[in-house]
Amino acid sequence: MDETDVILASSPVDAGISCWKLSTGEELLRHRGCASPPHGLICVGQRFLVSSQLRDPSSTSGSILYWFWNKPQPEVKSFPAEPIKPIVSNTDGTYIIGGGSLGNMYIWEVATGKLLRKWHAHYRGVTCLAWLEGQSLLVSGSEDGNIRVWSLFLIFDDERREEAQRLHEHSFSEHSLPVTDIACSTVGHNAVIVSASEDRTCKVWNISGKLLRSVLFPTVIDAVALHPGEEVFYAGGRDGKIYIAALSAESGSSGSYGMHIIGSLPDHGKAVRCLSFDSKGALLVSGSEDGIIRVWDTRTCNIVRTLKHSKGPVNNIFVMRHFGSNPVPSLNRKLSTGRHASPLPPPLEKYANEGSVSKTVVSLPAVPSGTFYSDRVIAKYGVELQRQSSSAAAGIELERMKQDYKRSIQMAQQWKKMYENLHQICVDDILAEDHARD
């Protein structure tokens, strides 16, 4: 099975989507007809590419396009009720979530194209989206400067929605200008959120909404990326620099910049619009206003290679691990006709079909703090969710409980190791005392 890290990039102008092999810089793909807004390019379940389209920022309409990996033209076109800017998908590619220019958010089921949920999330347009903690929580940023955390369990539970005073779990309102980017850590219940804004600050929050740190930069920050080690984060500025800031440890100024900023990478020349780490966390990939993509070695702060997008600025970039017996084709090879490829899903619905929406009410049993659901509970409630014909809620619920079960196993293994270490210390002490007596 072929495995390789690939870089995908797009632009707000009609410059298409480009794809390169990270290890060599070989160009693999070049898709046409893509003009994506920031945070508007994703890969769904490693099966196909999806991009929101907003060719005119003042337009009242937009579209969402699907591409096969190996075909240059978009194959499926959808036309949502309002222009969609940021989009995200869960790991399995079951759902697509989009943030609208009017502040609404949408959840579609990929396999059927059904619009499962729509709700008003912000007073102004949604600018960025991110998953948090086992993909049961969603974080959104907006032009109104607010950041909100949403529980998809609540979004899909009709009865709880009717009883709830508000739909969001937490709301952060410390930014004074539009939010430009959000990055989330992956440390379960201790997860943190890093947000960037046009107010020139990046703020670090815990999952409950407590502000842990605010970092003031010399320029507006449009992109943030958390190092996988979660000790620092990288911030791409409009002055062309990529700043390195401490995430949580006590730190002072580097001398050249402000508090908690511990360094920077060499100038891009023009504004840095997007950042992404490779799967191992050793390489950082940046895209900028000058259309150049740079690959950085974070240990040496040196550029490994540079790549050129076809035209225009680069406002979307991500690195993904591509698996499969049919790897991404090279431009030097003839592209497949797609005759034997599995068909793409249908277009996304513009409006929800109210007659087909069934009421979803499933209550999870209460568990003590610090404990997790067992695999038997996962199976039981998965069956109940499926019985209520809510495939969306079932998928999200099962995914969250699997994450909980995995963490419970890890915790049990840690306790076992601690017990074995303590037991060994006691045995060593007893043997040492016996030896001293002899």
C-alpha positions as CSV (number, residue, x, y, z in Angstrom):
1,M,0.0,0.0,0.0
2,D,1.4,3.4,-1.0
3,E,1.7,6.0,1.7
4,T,3.0,9.5,1.2
5,D,2.4,13.0,2.5
6,V,1.0,15.3,-0.1
7,I,0.5,19.1,-0.1
8,L,-2.7,20.6,-1.5
9,A,-3.1,24.3,-2.2
10,S,-5.7,26.7,-3.6
11,S,-6.2,30.4,-4.3
12,P,-9.0,32.9,-4.1
13,V,-8.6,33.6,-7.8
14,D,-9.5,31.0,-10.4
15,A,-6.2,29.2,-10.2
16,G,-7.3,25.7,-9.5
17,I,-6.0,23.2,-6.9
18,S,-2.4,22.1,-7.0
19,C,-0.9,19.0,-5.3
20,W,2.7,18.0,-4.7
21,K,4.5,15.1,-3.1
22,L,6.0,16.6,0.1
23,S,9.2,14.4,0.1
24,T,10.3,15.4,-3.5
25,G,8.3,18.4,-4.6
26,E,7.0,16.5,-7.6
27,E,3.7,18.0,-8.8
28,L,1.0,15.3,-8.8
29,L,-2.3,17.0,-9.6
30,R,-3.7,20.2,-11.1
31,H,-7.4,20.7,-10.8
32,R,-9.2,23.5,-12.6
33,G,-12.0,25.8,-11.8
34,C,-11.4,26.6,-8.2
35,A,-11.6,30.0,-6.5
36,S,-11.8,29.2,-2.8
37,P,-12.1,31.5,0.3
38,P,-9.8,31.0,3.3
39,H,-10.4,27.6,5.0
40,G,-12.5,26.5,2.0
41,L,-10.5,23.4,0.8
42,I,-10.7,19.9,2.3
43,C,-10.3,16.3,1.4
44,V,-13.3,14.1,2.4
45,G,-12.4,10.7,3.8
46,Q,-9.4,10.6,1.4
47,R,-11.9,9.9,-1.4
48,F,-12.4,13.3,-3.1
49,L,-11.6,17.0,-2.8
50,V,-14.2,19.6,-1.8
51,S,-14.0,23.3,-2.0
52,S,-16.4,26.1,-1.3
53,Q,-16.5,28.8,-4.0
54,L,-16.8,32.5,-3.6
55,R,-15.6,34.3,-6.6
56,D,-17.0,37.7,-5.5
57,P,-16.8,38.5,-1.8
58,S,-19.9,40.7,-2.1
59,S,-22.0,38.0,-3.9
60,T,-25.2,36.6,-2.3
61,S,-24.6,33.2,-3.9
62,G,-21.9,30.6,-4.0
63,S,-21.2,26.9,-4.6
64,I,-19.5,23.8,-3.3
65,L,-17.6,21.7,-5.8
66,Y,-16.4,18.0,-5.7
67,W,-13.3,16.7,-7.6
68,F,-12.1,13.1,-8.1
69,W,-8.4,12.8,-7.2
70,N,-7.5,11.9,-10.8
71,K,-9.8,14.2,-12.9
72,P,-9.1,17.9,-13.5
73,Q,-12.7,19.1,-13.8
74,P,-15.2,19.4,-10.9
75,E,-17.7,16.5,-11.1
76,V,-20.4,17.6,-8.7
77,K,-21.7,21.1,-8.0
78,S,-23.9,22.2,-5.1
79,F,-25.6,25.6,-4.5
80,P,-26.3,26.2,-0.8
81,A,-28.8,28.8,0.4
82,E,-26.1,31.3,1.2
83,P,-22.4,31.6,0.3
84,I,-20.3,29.1,2.3
85,K,-16.9,30.1,3.3
86,P,-15.1,27.7,5.7
87,I,-15.8,23.9,5.4
88,V,-14.7,20.9,7.5
89,S,-15.3,17.2,7.3
90,N,-15.0,14.4,10.0
91,T,-12.2,11.9,9.6
92,D,-14.4,9.2,8.0
93,G,-15.9,11.7,5.5
94,T,-19.4,11.1,6.7
95,Y,-20.4,14.8,7.1
96,I,-19.5,18.2,5.7
97,I,-20.1,21.2,7.9
98,G,-20.1,24.7,6.3
99,G,-20.1,28.2,7.8
100,G,-22.2,30.8,5.9
101,S,-21.6,34.5,5.2
102,L,-24.8,35.3,7.1
103,G,-23.7,33.6,10.2
104,N,-25.5,30.3,9.7
105,M,-24.0,26.8,10.0
106,Y,-25.0,23.7,8.0
107,I,-24.4,20.0,8.4
108,W,-24.8,17.7,5.4
109,E,-24.6,14.0,5.2
110,V,-22.1,13.2,2.4
111,A,-23.6,9.9,1.2
112,T,-27.1,11.3,0.6
113,G,-26.4,15.0,0.3
114,K,-29.2,15.7,2.9
115,L,-29.1,18.9,4.9
116,L,-29.3,17.4,8.4
117,R,-29.2,20.6,10.4
118,K,-29.0,24.4,10.0
119,W,-28.7,26.9,12.8
120,H,-27.9,30.5,13.3
121,A,-24.4,30.5,14.9
122,H,-23.1,34.1,14.8
123,Y,-24.3,37.6,14.2
124,R,-21.9,38.0,11.2
125,G,-20.3,35.7,8.7
126,V,-18.5,32.5,9.9
127,T,-14.8,32.7,9.0
128,C,-13.2,29.5,10.3
129,L,-14.1,26.0,11.7
130,A,-12.2,23.3,13.6
131,W,-12.9,20.0,15.3
132,L,-12.1,19.5,18.9
133,E,-11.9,16.5,21.2
134,G,-12.8,13.3,19.4
135,Q,-14.8,15.2,16.8
136,S,-17.9,15.6,19.0
137,L,-17.2,19.3,19.5
138,L,-17.0,21.9,16.8
139,V,-15.3,25.4,17.2
140,S,-16.3,28.3,15.0
141,G,-14.9,31.8,14.6
142,S,-16.7,34.8,13.1
143,E,-16.4,38.3,11.7
144,D,-18.2,39.4,14.9
145,G,-15.0,38.5,16.9
146,N,-16.6,35.7,18.8
147,I,-15.5,32.1,19.0
148,R,-18.1,29.4,19.9
149,V,-17.9,25.8,20.9
150,W,-20.8,23.5,19.8
151,S,-21.7,20.1,21.0
152,L,-23.0,18.1,18.0
153,F,-24.9,15.9,20.5
154,L,-27.0,18.9,21.4
155,I,-27.3,20.0,17.8
156,F,-28.8,16.6,16.8
157,D,-31.0,16.1,19.9
158,D,-34.3,17.8,19.2
159,E,-35.7,17.6,22.7
160,R,-32.6,19.1,24.4
161,R,-32.4,21.8,21.7
162,E,-36.0,22.9,22.6
163,E,-35.1,23.0,26.3
164,A,-31.7,24.6,26.0
165,Q,-31.3,28.4,26.6
166,R,-28.6,28.5,24.0
167,L,-27.1,26.1,21.5
168,H,-23.4,26.7,22.1
169,E,-21.5,25.1,24.9
170,H,-19.1,28.1,25.3
171,S,-18.6,31.5,23.8
172,F,-15.3,33.5,23.8
173,S,-15.6,37.2,23.1
174,E,-12.1,38.6,23.9
175,H,-11.3,39.5,20.3
176,S,-12.2,43.0,19.2
177,L,-12.0,42.3,15.4
178,P,-12.8,39.4,13.1
179,V,-11.4,36.0,13.9
180,T,-9.0,34.8,11.1
181,D,-8.1,31.3,12.2
182,I,-8.5,28.6,14.8
183,A,-6.2,25.7,15.8
184,C,-7.1,23.0,18.4
185,S,-4.9,20.6,20.3
186,T,-5.7,16.9,20.6
187,V,-5.2,16.3,24.3
188,G,-8.8,15.2,25.1
189,H,-10.3,17.0,28.1
190,N,-7.2,19.2,28.5
191,A,-7.5,20.4,24.9
192,V,-6.7,24.1,24.2
193,I,-7.9,26.4,21.4
194,V,-5.6,29.0,19.8
195,S,-7.4,31.8,17.9
196,A,-6.1,34.5,15.7
197,S,-7.7,37.8,14.9
198,E,-7.3,41.0,12.9
199,D,-6.8,42.7,16.3
200,R,-3.2,41.5,16.1
201,T,-3.6,39.0,19.0
202,C,-3.6,35.3,19.3
203,K,-5.4,33.9,22.3
204,V,-5.1,30.6,24.0
205,W,-8.2,29.1,25.7
206,N,-9.0,26.0,27.6
207,I,-12.0,24.0,26.5
208,S,-14.2,25.6,29.2
209,G,-13.6,29.1,27.8
210,K,-11.0,30.3,30.2
211,L,-8.5,32.6,28.7
212,L,-5.0,31.2,29.4
213,R,-2.8,33.5,27.4
214,S,-3.0,36.5,25.0
215,V,-0.1,37.2,22.7
216,L,0.2,40.6,21.0
217,F,2.0,40.5,17.6
218,P,3.5,43.3,15.5
219,T,1.1,42.6,12.7
220,V,-2.3,41.0,11.9
221,I,-2.1,37.2,12.1
222,D,-4.0,35.3,9.4
223,A,-2.9,31.7,10.1
224,V,-2.0,29.6,13.2
225,A,-0.7,26.1,13.5
226,L,0.0,24.1,16.6
227,H,3.2,22.1,16.8
228,P,2.3,18.4,17.4
229,G,4.4,18.6,20.6
230,E,2.0,21.3,21.8
231,E,4.7,23.4,23.4
232,V,4.6,26.2,20.8
233,F,2.4,27.5,18.0
234,Y,3.3,29.2,14.7
235,A,1.6,32.4,13.5
236,G,1.7,33.6,10.0
237,G,1.6,37.5,9.8
238,R,0.7,40.0,7.1
239,D,4.2,41.4,7.4
240,G,5.6,38.2,5.8
241,K,7.0,36.6,9.0
242,I,6.1,33.4,10.7
243,Y,6.3,33.9,14.4
244,I,6.9,31.2,17.0
245,A,5.1,31.7,20.3
246,A,5.1,29.7,23.5
247,L,1.8,27.9,24.1
248,S,1.8,27.5,27.9
249,A,5.2,27.5,29.5
250,E,6.4,30.7,31.2
251,S,8.4,32.7,28.7
252,G,9.5,36.3,28.2
253,S,10.2,38.3,25.1
254,S,12.8,37.3,22.4
255,G,14.1,40.9,22.5
256,S,12.8,41.7,19.0
257,Y,9.1,40.9,19.6
258,G,6.5,40.9,22.4
259,M,5.8,38.8,25.4
260,H,5.7,35.0,24.8
261,I,7.0,35.4,21.2
262,I,10.2,33.3,21.2
263,G,11.4,33.6,17.6
264,S,10.4,33.8,13.9
265,L,11.2,32.2,10.6
266,P,12.7,34.3,7.8
267,D,10.5,36.7,5.9
268,H,8.2,35.5,3.1
269,G,8.3,38.9,1.5
270,K,4.5,39.1,1.4
271,A,1.7,38.1,3.8
272,V,1.5,34.6,5.1
273,R,-2.0,33.3,4.6
274,C,-2.0,29.6,5.6
275,L,0.1,27.1,7.6
276,S,0.0,23.3,7.9
277,F,2.2,20.6,9.6
278,D,3.2,17.3,8.0
279,S,2.0,14.0,9.6
280,K,5.2,13.7,11.7
281,G,5.4,17.4,12.9
282,A,8.9,17.9,11.5
283,L,8.0,20.1,8.5
284,L,5.8,23.2,8.4
285,V,4.3,24.2,5.1
286,S,3.3,27.8,4.5
287,G,1.4,29.6,1.7
288,S,1.7,33.3,1.0
289,E,0.3,36.3,-0.9
290,D,3.2,35.9,-3.5
291,G,1.9,32.5,-4.6
292,I,5.0,30.7,-3.1
293,I,4.7,27.6,-0.9
294,R,7.6,27.1,1.4
295,V,8.5,23.9,3.3
296,W,10.3,24.6,6.6
297,D,12.4,22.3,8.8
298,T,11.2,23.4,12.3
299,R,14.3,22.1,14.0
300,T,16.7,24.2,11.9
301,C,14.3,26.9,10.8
302,N,15.6,26.5,7.3
303,I,13.6,26.2,4.0
304,V,13.7,22.7,2.7
305,R,12.1,23.5,-0.7
306,T,9.9,26.0,-2.4
307,L,6.9,25.4,-4.7
308,K,5.0,27.7,-7.0
309,H,1.2,27.8,-7.3
310,S,-0.1,28.3,-10.9
311,K,-1.1,31.9,-10.2
312,G,-2.4,34.3,-7.6
313,P,-2.0,34.2,-3.8
314,V,-2.2,30.9,-1.8
315,N,-5.0,31.1,0.8
316,N,-5.5,27.4,1.5
317,I,-3.0,24.8,2.2
318,F,-3.0,21.4,4.0
319,V,-0.8,18.4,4.3
320,M,-2.4,15.0,4.4
321,R,-1.3,11.4,4.6
322,H,-2.5,9.7,1.4
323,F,-3.1,5.9,1.6
324,G,-4.3,3.5,-1.0
325,S,-3.4,0.9,-3.5
326,N,-4.2,3.5,-6.2
327,P,-2.0,6.4,-5.2
328,V,-2.3,10.0,-6.4
329,P,-1.2,9.9,-10.0
330,S,1.7,11.9,-11.3
331,L,1.2,14.6,-14.0
332,N,3.8,12.6,-16.0
333,R,1.3,9.7,-16.1
334,K,-1.9,9.5,-18.1
335,L,-4.9,10.3,-15.9
336,S,-7.5,7.6,-15.5
337,T,-10.8,8.1,-17.2
338,G,-12.5,7.2,-14.0
339,R,-14.6,4.6,-15.7
340,H,-14.1,2.1,-12.9
341,A,-14.0,4.7,-10.1
342,S,-16.7,4.7,-7.5
343,P,-19.2,7.5,-8.2
344,L,-19.1,10.7,-6.2
345,P,-22.0,11.4,-3.8
346,P,-25.0,13.5,-4.9
347,P,-25.1,17.3,-4.6
348,L,-25.7,18.8,-1.2
349,E,-29.3,19.9,-0.5
350,K,-30.1,23.6,-0.6
351,Y,-32.9,23.3,2.0
352,A,-33.8,20.6,4.5
353,N,-36.6,18.3,3.6
354,E,-38.7,18.8,6.7
355,G,-40.9,15.8,6.0
356,S,-38.0,13.4,6.2
357,V,-36.6,14.7,9.5
358,S,-37.3,12.4,12.4
359,K,-37.1,13.6,16.0
360,T,-34.0,12.4,17.7
361,V,-34.0,11.9,21.4
362,V,-31.4,9.6,23.0
363,S,-30.1,10.2,26.5
364,L,-26.7,8.9,27.6
365,P,-26.4,7.4,31.1
366,A,-24.7,9.6,33.7
367,V,-21.1,8.6,34.5
368,P,-18.8,9.7,37.3
369,S,-16.3,12.4,36.5
370,G,-13.1,11.0,35.0
371,T,-14.7,7.8,33.8
372,F,-15.7,6.7,30.3
373,Y,-18.3,4.7,28.5
374,S,-17.5,1.0,28.0
375,D,-17.7,-0.8,24.7
376,R,-21.0,-2.5,25.8
377,V,-22.5,1.0,26.3
378,I,-21.2,2.1,22.9
379,A,-22.9,-0.9,21.3
380,K,-26.2,-0.4,23.2
381,Y,-26.6,3.3,22.4
382,G,-25.4,2.9,18.9
383,V,-28.2,0.5,18.2
384,E,-30.7,2.9,19.8
385,L,-29.5,5.8,17.7
386,Q,-29.7,3.7,14.6
387,R,-33.3,2.6,15.6
388,Q,-34.3,6.2,15.7
389,S,-33.1,6.6,12.0
390,S,-30.6,9.3,12.9
391,S,-27.5,8.2,11.0
392,A,-25.8,11.5,11.7
393,A,-26.3,11.4,15.4
394,A,-25.3,7.7,15.5
395,G,-22.1,8.4,13.7
396,I,-21.1,11.3,15.9
397,E,-22.1,9.5,19.1
398,L,-20.2,6.3,18.3
399,E,-17.2,8.3,17.3
400,R,-17.1,10.2,20.6
401,M,-17.7,7.1,22.7
402,K,-14.9,5.2,20.9
403,Q,-12.6,8.0,21.8
404,D,-13.7,7.8,25.4
405,Y,-13.2,4.0,25.4
406,K,-9.7,4.4,23.9
407,R,-8.8,7.0,26.6
408,S,-10.1,4.7,29.3
409,I,-7.9,1.8,28.1
410,Q,-4.9,4.2,28.0
411,M,-5.7,5.3,31.5
412,A,-5.9,1.7,32.8
413,Q,-2.6,0.9,31.2
414,Q,-1.0,3.9,32.9
415,W,-2.4,2.8,36.3
416,K,-1.1,-0.7,35.7
417,K,2.4,0.6,34.9
418,M,2.4,2.8,37.9
419,Y,1.4,-0.1,40.1
420,E,4.1,-2.3,38.7
421,N,6.7,0.4,39.3
422,L,5.5,0.9,42.8
423,H,5.5,-2.8,43.5
424,Q,9.1,-3.1,42.1
425,I,10.2,-0.2,44.4
426,C,8.7,-2.0,47.5
427,V,10.4,-5.3,46.6
428,D,13.7,-3.5,46.1
429,D,13.4,-1.8,49.5
430,I,12.6,-5.1,51.3
431,L,15.5,-6.8,49.6
432,A,17.8,-4.0,50.5
433,E,16.8,-4.1,54.2
434,D,17.3,-7.9,54.3
435,H,20.8,-7.5,52.7
436,A,21.6,-4.8,55.3
437,R,20.7,-7.1,58.2
438,D,22.8,-9.9,56.8
